[in-house]
Amino acid sequence: MPSIPALFGWALAAAWPHGGKAQDLIEYGEYLSSQCSSCHRLDAFEGAIPPLGHLPKDYFIVAMNEYRSGRRDNPAMVSVANALSAEEVEALAAYYASIRKKK
Protein backbone atom coordinates (compact mmCIF):
# COMPACT_ATOMS: atom_id res chain seq x y z
CA MET A 1 0.00 0.00 0.00
CA PRO A 2 1.36 3.51 -0.84
CA SER A 3 2.49 5.77 1.98
CA ILE A 4 0.39 8.71 3.13
CA PRO A 5 2.84 11.26 1.58
CA ALA A 6 2.69 9.37 -1.72
CA LEU A 7 -1.11 9.40 -1.68
CA PHE A 8 -1.10 13.10 -0.78
CA GLY A 9 1.20 13.88 -3.70
CA TRP A 10 -0.97 11.88 -6.07
CA ALA A 11 -4.09 13.68 -4.85
CA LEU A 12 -2.44 17.06 -5.44
CA ALA A 13 -1.43 16.04 -8.94
CA ALA A 14 -4.90 14.81 -9.76
CA ALA A 15 -6.50 18.01 -8.47
CA TRP A 16 -4.30 20.39 -10.46
CA PRO A 17 -5.32 21.07 -14.09
CA HIS A 18 -1.78 21.43 -15.41
CA GLY A 19 -0.38 20.97 -18.85
CA GLY A 20 3.10 20.67 -20.32
CA LYS A 21 3.72 24.34 -21.08
CA ALA A 22 6.51 26.13 -19.23
CA GLN A 23 4.17 28.60 -17.47
CA ASP A 24 1.81 25.76 -16.50
CA LEU A 25 4.77 23.87 -15.03
CA ILE A 26 5.85 26.93 -13.03
CA GLU A 27 2.32 27.48 -11.73
CA TYR A 28 2.02 23.81 -10.79
CA GLY A 29 5.37 24.06 -8.97
CA GLU A 30 4.17 27.11 -7.08
CA TYR A 31 1.05 25.19 -6.10
CA LEU A 32 3.15 22.26 -4.84
CA SER A 33 5.65 24.50 -3.03
CA SER A 34 3.35 25.15 -0.07
CA GLN A 35 4.55 21.88 1.45
CA CYS A 36 8.21 22.93 0.99
CA SER A 37 7.67 26.33 2.57
CA SER A 38 6.85 24.78 5.92
CA CYS A 39 10.64 24.31 6.31
CA HIS A 40 12.37 26.21 3.47
CA ARG A 41 12.36 29.94 2.87
CA LEU A 42 12.81 31.41 -0.60
CA ASP A 43 15.58 33.94 0.09
CA ALA A 44 17.36 33.14 3.33
CA PHE A 45 18.69 30.29 5.41
CA GLU A 46 16.54 29.16 8.32
CA GLY A 47 19.21 27.69 10.59
CA ALA A 48 20.83 24.98 8.47
CA ILE A 49 17.88 24.72 6.05
CA PRO A 50 18.83 26.25 2.69
CA PRO A 51 16.58 28.61 0.72
CA LEU A 52 15.03 27.23 -2.47
CA GLY A 53 14.38 30.40 -4.46
CA HIS A 54 16.70 31.04 -7.41
CA LEU A 55 18.09 27.48 -7.51
CA PRO A 56 18.98 26.37 -11.03
CA LYS A 57 16.41 23.89 -12.31
CA ASP A 58 18.98 21.16 -13.02
CA TYR A 59 20.53 21.53 -9.56
CA PHE A 60 17.16 21.06 -7.85
CA ILE A 61 16.36 17.95 -9.92
CA VAL A 62 19.79 16.40 -9.24
CA ALA A 63 19.45 17.11 -5.51
CA MET A 64 16.03 15.46 -5.33
CA ASN A 65 17.29 12.43 -7.23
CA GLU A 66 20.25 12.19 -4.84
CA TYR A 67 17.84 12.13 -1.88
CA ARG A 68 15.87 9.36 -3.62
CA SER A 69 18.98 7.29 -4.27
CA GLY A 70 20.39 7.74 -0.77
CA ARG A 71 23.41 9.69 -1.95
CA ARG A 72 22.18 12.60 0.20
CA ASP A 73 21.14 11.63 3.70
CA ASN A 74 18.40 13.64 5.36
CA PRO A 75 15.42 11.58 6.58
CA ALA A 76 12.88 14.34 6.02
CA MET A 77 14.10 15.11 2.51
CA VAL A 78 14.40 11.42 1.58
CA SER A 79 10.74 11.02 2.51
CA VAL A 80 9.71 14.11 0.54
CA ALA A 81 11.76 13.17 -2.53
CA ASN A 82 10.36 9.64 -2.57
CA ALA A 83 6.78 10.96 -2.33
CA LEU A 84 7.14 13.22 -5.41
CA SER A 85 6.72 12.11 -9.00
CA ALA A 86 9.26 13.10 -11.64
CA GLU A 87 6.74 15.62 -12.99
CA GLU A 88 6.28 17.17 -9.55
CA VAL A 89 10.04 17.49 -9.08
CA GLU A 90 10.32 19.13 -12.50
CA ALA A 91 7.48 21.53 -11.67
CA LEU A 92 9.05 22.51 -8.34
CA ALA A 93 12.42 22.97 -10.05
CA ALA A 94 10.85 25.20 -12.70
CA TYR A 95 9.08 27.28 -10.06
CA TYR A 96 12.13 27.81 -7.86
CA ALA A 97 14.33 28.62 -10.86
CA SER A 98 11.78 31.21 -12.02
CA ILE A 99 11.98 33.27 -8.85
CA ARG A 100 14.00 36.44 -9.33
CA LYS A 101 16.50 37.58 -6.74
CA LYS A 102 15.59 40.73 -4.85
CA LYS A 103 17.96 43.60 -5.56
C-alpha positions as a LaTeX table, in Angstrom:
\begin{tabular}{lrrr}
\hline
Residue & $x$ (\AA) & $y$ (\AA) & $z$ (\AA) \\
\hline
Met1 & 0.00 & 0.00 & 0.00 \\
Pro2 & 1.36 & 3.51 & $-0.84$ \\
Ser3 & 2.49 & 5.77 & 1.98 \\
Ile4 & 0.39 & 8.71 & 3.13 \\
Pro5 & 2.84 & 11.26 & 1.58 \\
Ala6 & 2.69 & 9.37 & $-1.72$ \\
Leu7 & $-1.11$ & 9.40 & $-1.68$ \\
Phe8 & $-1.10$ & 13.10 & $-0.78$ \\
Gly9 & 1.20 & 13.88 & $-3.70$ \\
Trp10 & $-0.97$ & 11.88 & $-6.07$ \\
Ala11 & $-4.09$ & 13.68 & $-4.85$ \\
Leu12 & $-2.44$ & 17.06 & $-5.44$ \\
Ala13 & $-1.43$ & 16.04 & $-8.94$ \\
Ala14 & $-4.90$ & 14.81 & $-9.76$ \\
Ala15 & $-6.50$ & 18.01 & $-8.47$ \\
Trp16 & $-4.30$ & 20.39 & $-10.46$ \\
Pro17 & $-5.32$ & 21.07 & $-14.09$ \\
His18 & $-1.78$ & 21.43 & $-15.41$ \\
Gly19 & $-0.38$ & 20.97 & $-18.85$ \\
Gly20 & 3.10 & 20.67 & $-20.32$ \\
Lys21 & 3.72 & 24.34 & $-21.08$ \\
Ala22 & 6.51 & 26.13 & $-19.23$ \\
Gln23 & 4.17 & 28.60 & $-17.47$ \\
Asp24 & 1.81 & 25.76 & $-16.50$ \\
Leu25 & 4.77 & 23.87 & $-15.03$ \\
Ile26 & 5.85 & 26.93 & $-13.03$ \\
Glu27 & 2.32 & 27.48 & $-11.73$ \\
Tyr28 & 2.02 & 23.81 & $-10.79$ \\
Gly29 & 5.37 & 24.06 & $-8.97$ \\
Glu30 & 4.17 & 27.11 & $-7.08$ \\
Tyr31 & 1.05 & 25.19 & $-6.10$ \\
Leu32 & 3.15 & 22.26 & $-4.84$ \\
Ser33 & 5.65 & 24.50 & $-3.03$ \\
Ser34 & 3.35 & 25.15 & $-0.07$ \\
Gln35 & 4.55 & 21.88 & 1.45 \\
Cys36 & 8.21 & 22.93 & 0.99 \\
Ser37 & 7.67 & 26.33 & 2.57 \\
Ser38 & 6.85 & 24.78 & 5.92 \\
Cys39 & 10.64 & 24.31 & 6.31 \\
His40 & 12.37 & 26.21 & 3.47 \\
Arg41 & 12.36 & 29.94 & 2.87 \\
Leu42 & 12.81 & 31.41 & $-0.60$ \\
Asp43 & 15.58 & 33.94 & 0.09 \\
Ala44 & 17.36 & 33.14 & 3.33 \\
Phe45 & 18.69 & 30.29 & 5.41 \\
Glu46 & 16.54 & 29.16 & 8.32 \\
Gly47 & 19.21 & 27.69 & 10.59 \\
Ala48 & 20.83 & 24.98 & 8.47 \\
Ile49 & 17.88 & 24.72 & 6.05 \\
Pro50 & 18.83 & 26.25 & 2.69 \\
Pro51 & 16.58 & 28.61 & 0.72 \\
Leu52 & 15.03 & 27.23 & $-2.47$ \\
Gly53 & 14.38 & 30.40 & $-4.46$ \\
His54 & 16.70 & 31.04 & $-7.41$ \\
Leu55 & 18.09 & 27.48 & $-7.51$ \\
Pro56 & 18.98 & 26.37 & $-11.03$ \\
Lys57 & 16.41 & 23.89 & $-12.31$ \\
Asp58 & 18.98 & 21.16 & $-13.02$ \\
Tyr59 & 20.53 & 21.53 & $-9.56$ \\
Phe60 & 17.16 & 21.06 & $-7.85$ \\
Ile61 & 16.36 & 17.95 & $-9.92$ \\
Val62 & 19.79 & 16.40 & $-9.24$ \\
Ala63 & 19.45 & 17.11 & $-5.51$ \\
Met64 & 16.03 & 15.46 & $-5.33$ \\
Asn65 & 17.29 & 12.43 & $-7.23$ \\
Glu66 & 20.25 & 12.19 & $-4.84$ \\
Tyr67 & 17.84 & 12.13 & $-1.88$ \\
Arg68 & 15.87 & 9.36 & $-3.62$ \\
Ser69 & 18.98 & 7.29 & $-4.27$ \\
Gly70 & 20.39 & 7.74 & $-0.77$ \\
Arg71 & 23.41 & 9.69 & $-1.95$ \\
Arg72 & 22.18 & 12.60 & 0.20 \\
Asp73 & 21.14 & 11.63 & 3.70 \\
Asn74 & 18.40 & 13.64 & 5.36 \\
Pro75 & 15.42 & 11.58 & 6.58 \\
Ala76 & 12.88 & 14.34 & 6.02 \\
Met77 & 14.10 & 15.11 & 2.51 \\
Val78 & 14.40 & 11.42 & 1.58 \\
Ser79 & 10.74 & 11.02 & 2.51 \\
Val80 & 9.71 & 14.11 & 0.54 \\
Ala81 & 11.76 & 13.17 & $-2.53$ \\
Asn82 & 10.36 & 9.64 & $-2.57$ \\
Ala83 & 6.78 & 10.96 & $-2.33$ \\
Leu84 & 7.14 & 13.22 & $-5.41$ \\
Ser85 & 6.72 & 12.11 & $-9.00$ \\
Ala86 & 9.26 & 13.10 & $-11.64$ \\
Glu87 & 6.74 & 15.62 & $-12.99$ \\
Glu88 & 6.28 & 17.17 & $-9.55$ \\
Val89 & 10.04 & 17.49 & $-9.08$ \\
Glu90 & 10.32 & 19.13 & $-12.50$ \\
Ala91 & 7.48 & 21.53 & $-11.67$ \\
Leu92 & 9.05 & 22.51 & $-8.34$ \\
Ala93 & 12.42 & 22.97 & $-10.05$ \\
Ala94 & 10.85 & 25.20 & $-12.70$ \\
Tyr95 & 9.08 & 27.28 & $-10.06$ \\
Tyr96 & 12.13 & 27.81 & $-7.86$ \\
Ala97 & 14.33 & 28.62 & $-10.86$ \\
Ser98 & 11.78 & 31.21 & $-12.02$ \\
Ile99 & 11.98 & 33.27 & $-8.85$ \\
Arg100 & 14.00 & 36.44 & $-9.33$ \\
Lys101 & 16.50 & 37.58 & $-6.74$ \\
Lys102 & 15.59 & 40.73 & $-4.85$ \\
Lys103 & 17.96 & 43.60 & $-5.56$ \\
\hline
\end{tabular}
